[in-house]
Amino acid sequence: MDYQDYVKMGLEGEGRLKLILCGSVEEEKDGKTGVVSVVFATEEKELAREKLQELLEESPENYYMVYSVPLDTDLTELAHYPSIEITREDLQ
């Protein structure tokens, strides 16, 4: 699967809450720090699509992903739950 496949899965998923996460690597005095943050939440699929596009245009150096999240659920039990991997290579 490629990036667009994952975005489609996040937007089209059955979970009514759409979360957009941002992964970034920030330069620190002592090195680099990987940061993953939730940057947007909505129940409206089209609003999530628009916001994702806006974020990608504003900060293309960051990595964004959208997830469809059911409420009242242990998210770690889902096949694809909200997370972004930041590798050691990203921090070098």
PyMOL Python script that loads the backbone (N, CA, C, O; Angstrom):
from pymol import cmd

cmd.read_pdbstr("""\
ATOM      1  N   MET A   1       0.847  -1.188   0.000  1.00  0.00           N
ATOM      2  CA  MET A   1       0.000   0.000   0.000  1.00  0.00           C
ATOM      3  C   MET A   1       0.889   1.246   0.000  1.00  0.00           C
ATOM      4  O   MET A   1       1.955   1.268   0.614  1.00  0.00           O
ATOM      5  N   ASP A   2       0.429   2.267  -0.694  1.00  0.00           N
ATOM      6  CA  ASP A   2       1.184   3.513  -0.689  1.00  0.00           C
ATOM      7  C   ASP A   2       0.460   4.548   0.185  1.00  0.00           C
ATOM      8  O   ASP A   2      -0.599   4.273   0.749  1.00  0.00           O
ATOM      9  N   TYR A   3       1.050   5.729   0.281  1.00  0.00           N
ATOM     10  CA  TYR A   3       0.531   6.786   1.149  1.00  0.00           C
ATOM     11  C   TYR A   3      -0.937   7.088   0.849  1.00  0.00           C
ATOM     12  O   TYR A   3      -1.748   7.177   1.771  1.00  0.00           O
ATOM     13  N   GLN A   4      -1.288   7.247  -0.431  1.00  0.00           N
ATOM     14  CA  GLN A   4      -2.663   7.584  -0.797  1.00  0.00           C
ATOM     15  C   GLN A   4      -3.650   6.480  -0.408  1.00  0.00           C
ATOM     16  O   GLN A   4      -4.797   6.774  -0.070  1.00  0.00           O
ATOM     17  N   ASP A   5      -3.224   5.230  -0.449  1.00  0.00           N
ATOM     18  CA  ASP A   5      -4.078   4.127  -0.009  1.00  0.00           C
ATOM     19  C   ASP A   5      -4.391   4.249   1.479  1.00  0.00           C
ATOM     20  O   ASP A   5      -5.528   4.035   1.899  1.00  0.00           O
ATOM     21  N   TYR A   6      -3.377   4.595   2.276  1.00  0.00           N
ATOM     22  CA  TYR A   6      -3.589   4.767   3.713  1.00  0.00           C
ATOM     23  C   TYR A   6      -4.483   5.966   4.005  1.00  0.00           C
ATOM     24  O   TYR A   6      -5.329   5.908   4.897  1.00  0.00           O
ATOM     25  N   VAL A   7      -4.300   7.050   3.258  1.00  0.00           N
ATOM     26  CA  VAL A   7      -5.155   8.229   3.439  1.00  0.00           C
ATOM     27  C   VAL A   7      -6.605   7.863   3.127  1.00  0.00           C
ATOM     28  O   VAL A   7      -7.513   8.218   3.879  1.00  0.00           O
ATOM     29  N   LYS A   8      -6.819   7.161   2.034  1.00  0.00           N
ATOM     30  CA  LYS A   8      -8.175   6.746   1.667  1.00  0.00           C
ATOM     31  C   LYS A   8      -8.785   5.865   2.747  1.00  0.00           C
ATOM     32  O   LYS A   8      -9.953   6.024   3.103  1.00  0.00           O
ATOM     33  N   MET A   9      -7.987   4.932   3.270  1.00  0.00           N
ATOM     34  CA  MET A   9      -8.466   4.059   4.342  1.00  0.00           C
ATOM     35  C   MET A   9      -8.871   4.893   5.558  1.00  0.00           C
ATOM     36  O   MET A   9      -9.899   4.630   6.182  1.00  0.00           O
ATOM     37  N   GLY A  10      -8.070   5.886   5.889  1.00  0.00           N
ATOM     38  CA  GLY A  10      -8.386   6.734   7.035  1.00  0.00           C
ATOM     39  C   GLY A  10      -9.638   7.558   6.830  1.00  0.00           C
ATOM     40  O   GLY A  10     -10.447   7.699   7.747  1.00  0.00           O
ATOM     41  N   LEU A  11      -9.806   8.101   5.645  1.00  0.00           N
ATOM     42  CA  LEU A  11     -10.974   8.931   5.370  1.00  0.00           C
ATOM     43  C   LEU A  11     -12.246   8.110   5.201  1.00  0.00           C
ATOM     44  O   LEU A  11     -13.322   8.547   5.608  1.00  0.00           O
ATOM     45  N   GLU A  12     -12.136   6.939   4.613  1.00  0.00           N
ATOM     46  CA  GLU A  12     -13.307   6.120   4.305  1.00  0.00           C
ATOM     47  C   GLU A  12     -13.659   5.124   5.403  1.00  0.00           C
ATOM     48  O   GLU A  12     -14.691   4.459   5.317  1.00  0.00           O
ATOM     49  N   GLY A  13     -12.833   5.010   6.421  1.00  0.00           N
ATOM     50  CA  GLY A  13     -13.070   4.033   7.476  1.00  0.00           C
ATOM     51  C   GLY A  13     -14.379   4.249   8.210  1.00  0.00           C
ATOM     52  O   GLY A  13     -14.958   5.335   8.164  1.00  0.00           O
ATOM     53  N   GLU A  14     -14.837   3.213   8.884  1.00  0.00           N
ATOM     54  CA  GLU A  14     -16.127   3.247   9.566  1.00  0.00           C
ATOM     55  C   GLU A  14     -16.122   4.070  10.843  1.00  0.00           C
ATOM     56  O   GLU A  14     -17.172   4.560  11.259  1.00  0.00           O
ATOM     57  N   GLY A  15     -14.961   4.233  11.477  1.00  0.00           N
ATOM     58  CA  GLY A  15     -14.915   5.023  12.699  1.00  0.00           C
ATOM     59  C   GLY A  15     -15.370   6.439  12.439  1.00  0.00           C
ATOM     60  O   GLY A  15     -14.951   7.054  11.458  1.00  0.00           O
ATOM     61  N   ARG A  16     -16.231   6.973  13.308  1.00  0.00           N
ATOM     62  CA  ARG A  16     -16.802   8.283  13.002  1.00  0.00           C
ATOM     63  C   ARG A  16     -15.856   9.440  13.299  1.00  0.00           C
ATOM     64  O   ARG A  16     -16.034  10.527  12.751  1.00  0.00           O
ATOM     65  N   LEU A  17     -14.861   9.236  14.147  1.00  0.00           N
ATOM     66  CA  LEU A  17     -13.897  10.299  14.446  1.00  0.00           C
ATOM     67  C   LEU A  17     -12.721  10.191  13.488  1.00  0.00           C
ATOM     68  O   LEU A  17     -12.130   9.121  13.344  1.00  0.00           O
ATOM     69  N   LYS A  18     -12.382  11.290  12.838  1.00  0.00           N
ATOM     70  CA  LYS A  18     -11.227  11.342  11.938  1.00  0.00           C
ATOM     71  C   LYS A  18     -10.135  12.137  12.648  1.00  0.00           C
ATOM     72  O   LYS A  18     -10.333  13.298  13.009  1.00  0.00           O
ATOM     73  N   LEU A  19      -8.985  11.501  12.844  1.00  0.00           N
ATOM     74  CA  LEU A  19      -7.843  12.146  13.495  1.00  0.00           C
ATOM     75  C   LEU A  19      -6.740  12.354  12.474  1.00  0.00           C
ATOM     76  O   LEU A  19      -6.461  11.467  11.667  1.00  0.00           O
ATOM     77  N   ILE A  20      -6.114  13.516  12.504  1.00  0.00           N
ATOM     78  CA  ILE A  20      -4.928  13.764  11.692  1.00  0.00           C
ATOM     79  C   ILE A  20      -3.754  13.865  12.642  1.00  0.00           C
ATOM     80  O   ILE A  20      -3.754  14.673  13.570  1.00  0.00           O
ATOM     81  N   LEU A  21      -2.748  13.032  12.398  1.00  0.00           N
ATOM     82  CA  LEU A  21      -1.508  13.053  13.172  1.00  0.00           C
ATOM     83  C   LEU A  21      -0.407  13.666  12.336  1.00  0.00           C
ATOM     84  O   LEU A  21      -0.419  13.583  11.108  1.00  0.00           O
ATOM     85  N   CYS A  22       0.542  14.282  13.015  1.00  0.00           N
ATOM     86  CA  CYS A  22       1.704  14.882  12.360  1.00  0.00           C
ATOM     87  C   CYS A  22       2.959  14.276  12.968  1.00  0.00           C
ATOM     88  O   CYS A  22       3.104  14.220  14.189  1.00  0.00           O
ATOM     89  N   GLY A  23       3.858  13.827  12.117  1.00  0.00           N
ATOM     90  CA  GLY A  23       5.164  13.355  12.553  1.00  0.00           C
ATOM     91  C   GLY A  23       6.213  14.330  12.045  1.00  0.00           C
ATOM     92  O   GLY A  23       6.221  14.693  10.869  1.00  0.00           O
ATOM     93  N   SER A  24       7.087  14.745  12.932  1.00  0.00           N
ATOM     94  CA  SER A  24       8.130  15.690  12.535  1.00  0.00           C
ATOM     95  C   SER A  24       9.408  15.404  13.307  1.00  0.00           C
ATOM     96  O   SER A  24       9.396  14.771  14.362  1.00  0.00           O
ATOM     97  N   VAL A  25      10.495  15.883  12.756  1.00  0.00           N
ATOM     98  CA  VAL A  25      11.785  15.802  13.425  1.00  0.00           C
ATOM     99  C   VAL A  25      12.234  17.229  13.672  1.00  0.00           C
ATOM    100  O   VAL A  25      12.365  18.023  12.741  1.00  0.00           O
ATOM    101  N   GLU A  26      12.469  17.546  14.944  1.00  0.00           N
ATOM    102  CA  GLU A  26      12.835  18.900  15.316  1.00  0.00           C
ATOM    103  C   GLU A  26      14.298  18.947  15.723  1.00  0.00           C
ATOM    104  O   GLU A  26      14.793  18.076  16.439  1.00  0.00           O
ATOM    105  N   GLU A  27      14.975  19.981  15.253  1.00  0.00           N
ATOM    106  CA  GLU A  27      16.373  20.205  15.612  1.00  0.00           C
ATOM    107  C   GLU A  27      16.434  20.771  17.022  1.00  0.00           C
ATOM    108  O   GLU A  27      15.768  21.756  17.341  1.00  0.00           O
ATOM    109  N   GLU A  28      17.227  20.145  17.846  1.00  0.00           N
ATOM    110  CA  GLU A  28      17.443  20.601  19.213  1.00  0.00           C
ATOM    111  C   GLU A  28      18.914  20.961  19.371  1.00  0.00           C
ATOM    112  O   GLU A  28      19.737  20.615  18.524  1.00  0.00           O
ATOM    113  N   LYS A  29      19.231  21.634  20.419  1.00  0.00           N
ATOM    114  CA  LYS A  29      20.617  22.010  20.714  1.00  0.00           C
ATOM    115  C   LYS A  29      21.522  20.778  20.783  1.00  0.00           C
ATOM    116  O   LYS A  29      22.654  20.801  20.300  1.00  0.00           O
ATOM    117  N   ASP A  30      21.010  19.706  21.389  1.00  0.00           N
ATOM    118  CA  ASP A  30      21.796  18.494  21.596  1.00  0.00           C
ATOM    119  C   ASP A  30      21.561  17.418  20.535  1.00  0.00           C
ATOM    120  O   ASP A  30      22.090  16.314  20.665  1.00  0.00           O
ATOM    121  N   GLY A  31      20.791  17.705  19.502  1.00  0.00           N
ATOM    122  CA  GLY A  31      20.500  16.712  18.463  1.00  0.00           C
ATOM    123  C   GLY A  31      19.096  16.901  17.935  1.00  0.00           C
ATOM    124  O   GLY A  31      18.558  18.008  17.950  1.00  0.00           O
ATOM    125  N   LYS A  32      18.513  15.831  17.475  1.00  0.00           N
ATOM    126  CA  LYS A  32      17.172  15.876  16.909  1.00  0.00           C
ATOM    127  C   LYS A  32      16.188  15.125  17.798  1.00  0.00           C
ATOM    128  O   LYS A  32      16.554  14.179  18.496  1.00  0.00           O
ATOM    129  N   THR A  33      14.939  15.563  17.759  1.00  0.00           N
ATOM    130  CA  THR A  33      13.874  14.933  18.520  1.00  0.00           C
ATOM    131  C   THR A  33      12.728  14.610  17.578  1.00  0.00           C
ATOM    132  O   THR A  33      12.300  15.466  16.804  1.00  0.00           O
ATOM    133  N   GLY A  34      12.224  13.376  17.637  1.00  0.00           N
ATOM    134  CA  GLY A  34      11.054  12.990  16.857  1.00  0.00           C
ATOM    135  C   GLY A  34       9.799  13.286  17.641  1.00  0.00           C
ATOM    136  O   GLY A  34       9.708  12.965  18.826  1.00  0.00           O
ATOM    137  N   VAL A  35       8.836  13.896  16.989  1.00  0.00           N
ATOM    138  CA  VAL A  35       7.592  14.290  17.646  1.00  0.00           C
ATOM    139  C   VAL A  35       6.408  13.782  16.831  1.00  0.00           C
ATOM    140  O   VAL A  35       6.364  13.959  15.613  1.00  0.00           O
ATOM    141  N   VAL A  36       5.456  13.157  17.500  1.00  0.00           N
ATOM    142  CA  VAL A  36       4.198  12.758  16.882  1.00  0.00           C
ATOM    143  C   VAL A  36       3.096  13.442  17.671  1.00  0.00           C
ATOM    144  O   VAL A  36       3.048  13.345  18.897  1.00  0.00           O
ATOM    145  N   SER A  37       2.207  14.137  16.964  1.00  0.00           N
ATOM    146  CA  SER A  37       1.144  14.855  17.656  1.00  0.00           C
ATOM    147  C   SER A  37      -0.167  14.755  16.895  1.00  0.00           C
ATOM    148  O   SER A  37      -0.186  14.652  15.668  1.00  0.00           O
ATOM    149  N   VAL A  38      -1.253  14.787  17.638  1.00  0.00           N
ATOM    150  CA  VAL A  38      -2.582  14.871  17.033  1.00  0.00           C
ATOM    151  C   VAL A  38      -2.799  16.351  16.748  1.00  0.00           C
ATOM    152  O   VAL A  38      -2.719  17.183  17.652  1.00  0.00           O
ATOM    153  N   VAL A  39      -3.079  16.679  15.466  1.00  0.00           N
ATOM    154  CA  VAL A  39      -3.201  18.087  15.098  1.00  0.00           C
ATOM    155  C   VAL A  39      -4.613  18.492  14.683  1.00  0.00           C
ATOM    156  O   VAL A  39      -4.901  19.682  14.553  1.00  0.00           O
ATOM    157  N   PHE A  40      -5.503  17.506  14.474  1.00  0.00           N
ATOM    158  CA  PHE A  40      -6.863  17.853  14.055  1.00  0.00           C
ATOM    159  C   PHE A  40      -7.786  16.670  14.323  1.00  0.00           C
ATOM    160  O   PHE A  40      -7.399  15.514  14.146  1.00  0.00           O
ATOM    161  N   ALA A  41      -9.006  16.971  14.750  1.00  0.00           N
ATOM    162  CA  ALA A  41     -10.014  15.938  14.983  1.00  0.00           C
ATOM    163  C   ALA A  41     -11.366  16.459  14.514  1.00  0.00           C
ATOM    164  O   ALA A  41     -11.729  17.603  14.785  1.00  0.00           O
ATOM    165  N   THR A  42     -12.106  15.609  13.811  1.00  0.00           N
ATOM    166  CA  THR A  42     -13.427  15.984  13.322  1.00  0.00           C
ATOM    167  C   THR A  42     -14.244  14.725  13.069  1.00  0.00           C
ATOM    168  O   THR A  42     -13.696  13.630  12.951  1.00  0.00           O
ATOM    169  N   GLU A  43     -15.544  14.891  12.987  1.00  0.00           N
ATOM    170  CA  GLU A  43     -16.427  13.796  12.583  1.00  0.00           C
ATOM    171  C   GLU A  43     -16.805  13.937  11.115  1.00  0.00           C
ATOM    172  O   GLU A  43     -17.534  13.095  10.590  1.00  0.00           O
ATOM    173  N   GLU A  44     -16.330  14.979  10.440  1.00  0.00           N
ATOM    174  CA  GLU A  44     -16.692  15.238   9.052  1.00  0.00           C
ATOM    175  C   GLU A  44     -15.562  14.831   8.113  1.00  0.00           C
ATOM    176  O   GLU A  44     -14.478  15.413   8.137  1.00  0.00           O
ATOM    177  N   LYS A  45     -15.832  13.828   7.290  1.00  0.00           N
ATOM    178  CA  LYS A  45     -14.827  13.281   6.380  1.00  0.00           C
ATOM    179  C   LYS A  45     -14.280  14.349   5.432  1.00  0.00           C
ATOM    180  O   LYS A  45     -13.068  14.432   5.235  1.00  0.00           O
ATOM    181  N   GLU A  46     -15.143  15.153   4.853  1.00  0.00           N
ATOM    182  CA  GLU A  46     -14.680  16.157   3.891  1.00  0.00           C
ATOM    183  C   GLU A  46     -13.835  17.231   4.573  1.00  0.00           C
ATOM    184  O   GLU A  46     -12.865  17.715   3.991  1.00  0.00           O
ATOM    185  N   LEU A  47     -14.189  17.601   5.780  1.00  0.00           N
ATOM    186  CA  LEU A  47     -13.396  18.567   6.527  1.00  0.00           C
ATOM    187  C   LEU A  47     -12.010  17.999   6.826  1.00  0.00           C
ATOM    188  O   LEU A  47     -11.017  18.724   6.761  1.00  0.00           O
ATOM    189  N   ALA A  48     -11.935  16.716   7.151  1.00  0.00           N
ATOM    190  CA  ALA A  48     -10.639  16.064   7.391  1.00  0.00           C
ATOM    191  C   ALA A  48      -9.808  16.053   6.117  1.00  0.00           C
ATOM    192  O   ALA A  48      -8.603  16.302   6.165  1.00  0.00           O
ATOM    193  N   ARG A  49     -10.427  15.771   4.988  1.00  0.00           N
ATOM    194  CA  ARG A  49      -9.717  15.769   3.695  1.00  0.00           C
ATOM    195  C   ARG A  49      -9.145  17.160   3.393  1.00  0.00           C
ATOM    196  O   ARG A  49      -7.989  17.291   2.994  1.00  0.00           O
ATOM    197  N   GLU A  50      -9.965  18.184   3.587  1.00  0.00           N
ATOM    198  CA  GLU A  50      -9.528  19.557   3.319  1.00  0.00           C
ATOM    199  C   GLU A  50      -8.385  19.967   4.247  1.00  0.00           C
ATOM    200  O   GLU A  50      -7.406  20.569   3.807  1.00  0.00           O
ATOM    201  N   LYS A  51      -8.514  19.640   5.524  1.00  0.00           N
ATOM    202  CA  LYS A  51      -7.483  20.015   6.491  1.00  0.00           C
ATOM    203  C   LYS A  51      -6.177  19.291   6.202  1.00  0.00           C
ATOM    204  O   LYS A  51      -5.106  19.889   6.305  1.00  0.00           O
ATOM    205  N   LEU A  52      -6.247  18.016   5.843  1.00  0.00           N
ATOM    206  CA  LEU A  52      -5.047  17.261   5.503  1.00  0.00           C
ATOM    207  C   LEU A  52      -4.330  17.917   4.331  1.00  0.00           C
ATOM    208  O   LEU A  52      -3.112  18.088   4.372  1.00  0.00           O
ATOM    209  N   GLN A  53      -5.060  18.283   3.297  1.00  0.00           N
ATOM    210  CA  GLN A  53      -4.462  18.940   2.130  1.00  0.00           C
ATOM    211  C   GLN A  53      -3.816  20.266   2.526  1.00  0.00           C
ATOM    212  O   GLN A  53      -2.715  20.584   2.077  1.00  0.00           O
ATOM    213  N   GLU A  54      -4.497  21.030   3.359  1.00  0.00           N
ATOM    214  CA  GLU A  54      -3.961  22.315   3.832  1.00  0.00           C
ATOM    215  C   GLU A  54      -2.652  22.114   4.593  1.00  0.00           C
ATOM    216  O   GLU A  54      -1.680  22.836   4.370  1.00  0.00           O
ATOM    217  N   LEU A  55      -2.634  21.136   5.488  1.00  0.00           N
ATOM    218  CA  LEU A  55      -1.421  20.872   6.274  1.00  0.00           C
ATOM    219  C   LEU A  55      -0.267  20.418   5.387  1.00  0.00           C
ATOM    220  O   LEU A  55       0.873  20.836   5.589  1.00  0.00           O
ATOM    221  N   LEU A  56      -0.556  19.566   4.407  1.00  0.00           N
ATOM    222  CA  LEU A  56       0.482  19.095   3.489  1.00  0.00           C
ATOM    223  C   LEU A  56       1.079  20.250   2.684  1.00  0.00           C
ATOM    224  O   LEU A  56       2.282  20.266   2.421  1.00  0.00           O
ATOM    225  N   GLU A  57       0.257  21.201   2.300  1.00  0.00           N
ATOM    226  CA  GLU A  57       0.741  22.356   1.544  1.00  0.00           C
ATOM    227  C   GLU A  57       1.535  23.311   2.426  1.00  0.00           C
ATOM    228  O   GLU A  57       2.549  23.858   1.992  1.00  0.00           O
ATOM    229  N   GLU A  58       1.078  23.519   3.672  1.00  0.00           N
ATOM    230  CA  GLU A  58       1.736  24.449   4.592  1.00  0.00           C
ATOM    231  C   GLU A  58       3.083  23.934   5.088  1.00  0.00           C
ATOM    232  O   GLU A  58       4.030  24.708   5.220  1.00  0.00           O
ATOM    233  N   SER A  59       3.175  22.640   5.362  1.00  0.00           N
ATOM    234  CA  SER A  59       4.385  22.075   5.975  1.00  0.00           C
ATOM    235  C   SER A  59       4.749  20.748   5.309  1.00  0.00           C
ATOM    236  O   SER A  59       4.598  19.690   5.920  1.00  0.00           O
ATOM    237  N   PRO A  60       5.223  20.793   4.069  1.00  0.00           N
ATOM    238  CA  PRO A  60       5.524  19.549   3.351  1.00  0.00           C
ATOM    239  C   PRO A  60       6.680  18.754   3.951  1.00  0.00           C
ATOM    240  O   PRO A  60       6.858  17.585   3.609  1.00  0.00           O
ATOM    241  N   GLU A  61       7.463  19.355   4.828  1.00  0.00           N
ATOM    242  CA  GLU A  61       8.566  18.635   5.459  1.00  0.00           C
ATOM    243  C   GLU A  61       8.081  17.685   6.556  1.00  0.00           C
ATOM    244  O   GLU A  61       8.822  16.801   6.986  1.00  0.00           O
ATOM    245  N   ASN A  62       6.852  17.863   7.002  1.00  0.00           N
ATOM    246  CA  ASN A  62       6.276  16.994   8.015  1.00  0.00           C
ATOM    247  C   ASN A  62       5.543  15.835   7.345  1.00  0.00           C
ATOM    248  O   ASN A  62       5.242  15.882   6.153  1.00  0.00           O
ATOM    249  N   TYR A  63       5.264  14.801   8.124  1.00  0.00           N
ATOM    250  CA  TYR A  63       4.519  13.639   7.636  1.00  0.00           C
ATOM    251  C   TYR A  63       3.151  13.663   8.304  1.00  0.00           C
ATOM    252  O   TYR A  63       3.059  13.713   9.531  1.00  0.00           O
ATOM    253  N   TYR A  64       2.092  13.628   7.506  1.00  0.00           N
ATOM    254  CA  TYR A  64       0.734  13.654   8.035  1.00  0.00           C
ATOM    255  C   TYR A  64       0.009  12.374   7.646  1.00  0.00           C
ATOM    256  O   TYR A  64       0.216  11.822   6.566  1.00  0.00           O
ATOM    257  N   MET A  65      -0.848  11.919   8.557  1.00  0.00           N
ATOM    258  CA  MET A  65      -1.682  10.763   8.269  1.00  0.00           C
ATOM    259  C   MET A  65      -3.037  10.968   8.939  1.00  0.00           C
ATOM    260  O   MET A  65      -3.133  11.558  10.015  1.00  0.00           O
ATOM    261  N   VAL A  66      -4.079  10.470   8.282  1.00  0.00           N
ATOM    262  CA  VAL A  66      -5.436  10.558   8.821  1.00  0.00           C
ATOM    263  C   VAL A  66      -5.897   9.150   9.194  1.00  0.00           C
ATOM    264  O   VAL A  66      -5.608   8.176   8.499  1.00  0.00           O
ATOM    265  N   TYR A  67      -6.613   9.072  10.298  1.00  0.00           N
ATOM    266  CA  TYR A  67      -7.115   7.794  10.798  1.00  0.00           C
ATOM    267  C   TYR A  67      -8.609   7.907  11.074  1.00  0.00           C
ATOM    268  O   TYR A  67      -9.099   8.952  11.503  1.00  0.00           O
ATOM    269  N   SER A  68      -9.310   6.836  10.825  1.00  0.00           N
ATOM    270  CA  SER A  68     -10.719   6.724  11.159  1.00  0.00           C
ATOM    271  C   SER A  68     -10.802   5.942  12.463  1.00  0.00           C
ATOM    272  O   SER A  68     -10.397   4.780  12.524  1.00  0.00           O
ATOM    273  N   VAL A  69     -11.318   6.572  13.487  1.00  0.00           N
ATOM    274  CA  VAL A  69     -11.229   6.007  14.831  1.00  0.00           C
ATOM    275  C   VAL A  69     -12.614   5.803  15.435  1.00  0.00           C
ATOM    276  O   VAL A  69     -13.385   6.756  15.544  1.00  0.00           O
ATOM    277  N   PRO A  70     -12.938   4.572  15.829  1.00  0.00           N
ATOM    278  CA  PRO A  70     -14.195   4.351  16.542  1.00  0.00           C
ATOM    279  C   PRO A  70     -14.050   4.849  17.983  1.00  0.00           C
ATOM    280  O   PRO A  70     -12.963   4.818  18.560  1.00  0.00           O
ATOM    281  N   LEU A  71     -15.148   5.298  18.540  1.00  0.00           N
ATOM    282  CA  LEU A  71     -15.133   5.767  19.925  1.00  0.00           C
ATOM    283  C   LEU A  71     -15.243   4.583  20.885  1.00  0.00           C
ATOM    284  O   LEU A  71     -15.704   3.505  20.511  1.00  0.00           O
ATOM    285  N   ASP A  72     -14.817   4.800  22.109  1.00  0.00           N
ATOM    286  CA  ASP A  72     -14.932   3.797  23.172  1.00  0.00           C
ATOM    287  C   ASP A  72     -14.296   2.466  22.784  1.00  0.00           C
ATOM    288  O   ASP A  72     -14.865   1.401  23.025  1.00  0.00           O
ATOM    289  N   THR A  73     -13.121   2.538  22.185  1.00  0.00           N
ATOM    290  CA  THR A  73     -12.422   1.358  21.679  1.00  0.00           C
ATOM    291  C   THR A  73     -10.949   1.411  22.082  1.00  0.00           C
ATOM    292  O   THR A  73     -10.330   2.474  22.051  1.00  0.00           O
ATOM    293  N   ASP A  74     -10.398   0.266  22.457  1.00  0.00           N
ATOM    294  CA  ASP A  74      -8.958   0.158  22.672  1.00  0.00           C
ATOM    295  C   ASP A  74      -8.306   0.199  21.292  1.00  0.00           C
ATOM    296  O   ASP A  74      -8.337  -0.790  20.560  1.00  0.00           O
ATOM    297  N   LEU A  75      -7.728   1.318  20.944  1.00  0.00           N
ATOM    298  CA  LEU A  75      -7.213   1.522  19.587  1.00  0.00           C
ATOM    299  C   LEU A  75      -6.084   0.567  19.232  1.00  0.00           C
ATOM    300  O   LEU A  75      -5.872   0.284  18.053  1.00  0.00           O
ATOM    301  N   THR A  76      -5.361   0.068  20.216  1.00  0.00           N
ATOM    302  CA  THR A  76      -4.271  -0.864  19.917  1.00  0.00           C
ATOM    303  C   THR A  76      -4.787  -2.203  19.403  1.00  0.00           C
ATOM    304  O   THR A  76      -4.007  -3.008  18.896  1.00  0.00           O
ATOM    305  N   GLU A  77      -6.084  -2.453  19.525  1.00  0.00           N
ATOM    306  CA  GLU A  77      -6.665  -3.692  19.022  1.00  0.00           C
ATOM    307  C   GLU A  77      -7.081  -3.589  17.555  1.00  0.00           C
ATOM    308  O   GLU A  77      -7.477  -4.588  16.953  1.00  0.00           O
ATOM    309  N   LEU A  78      -6.996  -2.396  16.978  1.00  0.00           N
ATOM    310  CA  LEU A  78      -7.332  -2.213  15.564  1.00  0.00           C
ATOM    311  C   LEU A  78      -6.166  -2.642  14.688  1.00  0.00           C
ATOM    312  O   LEU A  78      -5.013  -2.607  15.117  1.00  0.00           O
ATOM    313  N   ALA A  79      -6.468  -3.046  13.467  1.00  0.00           N
ATOM    314  CA  ALA A  79      -5.425  -3.460  12.523  1.00  0.00           C
ATOM    315  C   ALA A  79      -4.500  -2.301  12.171  1.00  0.00           C
ATOM    316  O   ALA A  79      -3.305  -2.508  11.961  1.00  0.00           O
ATOM    317  N   HIS A  80      -5.035  -1.084  12.103  1.00  0.00           N
ATOM    318  CA  HIS A  80      -4.244   0.091  11.751  1.00  0.00           C
ATOM    319  C   HIS A  80      -4.687   1.233  12.658  1.00  0.00           C
ATOM    320  O   HIS A  80      -5.662   1.922  12.358  1.00  0.00           O
ATOM    321  N   TYR A  81      -3.983   1.435  13.755  1.00  0.00           N
ATOM    322  CA  TYR A  81      -4.392   2.450  14.719  1.00  0.00           C
ATOM    323  C   TYR A  81      -3.477   3.674  14.624  1.00  0.00           C
ATOM    324  O   TYR A  81      -2.389   3.584  14.056  1.00  0.00           O
ATOM    325  N   PRO A  82      -3.901   4.811  15.169  1.00  0.00           N
ATOM    326  CA  PRO A  82      -3.149   6.056  15.037  1.00  0.00           C
ATOM    327  C   PRO A  82      -1.729   5.964  15.593  1.00  0.00           C
ATOM    328  O   PRO A  82      -1.523   5.844  16.801  1.00  0.00           O
ATOM    329  N   SER A  83      -0.765   6.022  14.692  1.00  0.00           N
ATOM    330  CA  SER A  83       0.640   6.015  15.081  1.00  0.00           C
ATOM    331  C   SER A  83       1.478   6.437  13.886  1.00  0.00           C
ATOM    332  O   SER A  83       1.063   6.280  12.738  1.00  0.00           O
ATOM    333  N   ILE A  84       2.649   6.969  14.162  1.00  0.00           N
ATOM    334  CA  ILE A  84       3.617   7.321  13.128  1.00  0.00           C
ATOM    335  C   ILE A  84       4.975   6.877  13.634  1.00  0.00           C
ATOM    336  O   ILE A  84       5.360   7.184  14.762  1.00  0.00           O
ATOM    337  N   GLU A  85       5.695   6.157  12.798  1.00  0.00           N
ATOM    338  CA  GLU A  85       7.022   5.670  13.171  1.00  0.00           C
ATOM    339  C   GLU A  85       8.082   6.725  12.842  1.00  0.00           C
ATOM    340  O   GLU A  85       8.112   7.269  11.738  1.00  0.00           O
ATOM    341  N   ILE A  86       8.926   6.995  13.793  1.00  0.00           N
ATOM    342  CA  ILE A  86      10.093   7.842  13.580  1.00  0.00           C
ATOM    343  C   ILE A  86      11.301   6.975  13.865  1.00  0.00           C
ATOM    344  O   ILE A  86      11.495   6.522  14.993  1.00  0.00           O
ATOM    345  N   THR A  87      12.123   6.739  12.834  1.00  0.00           N
ATOM    346  CA  THR A  87      13.234   5.828  12.964  1.00  0.00           C
ATOM    347  C   THR A  87      14.506   6.526  13.421  1.00  0.00           C
ATOM    348  O   THR A  87      14.597   7.754  13.402  1.00  0.00           O
ATOM    349  N   ARG A  88      15.468   5.743  13.825  1.00  0.00           N
ATOM    350  CA  ARG A  88      16.767   6.280  14.232  1.00  0.00           C
ATOM    351  C   ARG A  88      17.396   7.085  13.089  1.00  0.00           C
ATOM    352  O   ARG A  88      18.031   8.114  13.320  1.00  0.00           O
ATOM    353  N   GLU A  89      17.211   6.604  11.857  1.00  0.00           N
ATOM    354  CA  GLU A  89      17.766   7.311  10.698  1.00  0.00           C
ATOM    355  C   GLU A  89      17.141   8.698  10.539  1.00  0.00           C
ATOM    356  O   GLU A  89      17.808   9.631  10.092  1.00  0.00           O
ATOM    357  N   ASP A  90      15.882   8.833  10.899  1.00  0.00           N
ATOM    358  CA  ASP A  90      15.224  10.143  10.839  1.00  0.00           C
ATOM    359  C   ASP A  90      15.901  11.136  11.783  1.00  0.00           C
ATOM    360  O   ASP A  90      15.876  12.345  11.554  1.00  0.00           O
ATOM    361  N   LEU A  91      16.496  10.612  12.831  1.00  0.00           N
ATOM    362  CA  LEU A  91      17.068  11.471  13.858  1.00  0.00           C
ATOM    363  C   LEU A  91      18.558  11.732  13.689  1.00  0.00           C
ATOM    364  O   LEU A  91      19.171  12.382  14.535  1.00  0.00           O
ATOM    365  N   GLN A  92      19.146  11.236  12.612  1.00  0.00           N
ATOM    366  CA  GLN A  92      20.573  11.445  12.392  1.00  0.00           C
ATOM    367  C   GLN A  92      20.830  12.600  11.467  1.00  0.00           C
ATOM    368  O   GLN A  92      21.985  12.912  11.175  1.00  0.00           O
TER     369      GLN A  92
END
""", "prot")
cmd.dss("prot")
cmd.show_as("cartoon", "prot")
cmd.util.cbc("prot")
cmd.orient("prot")
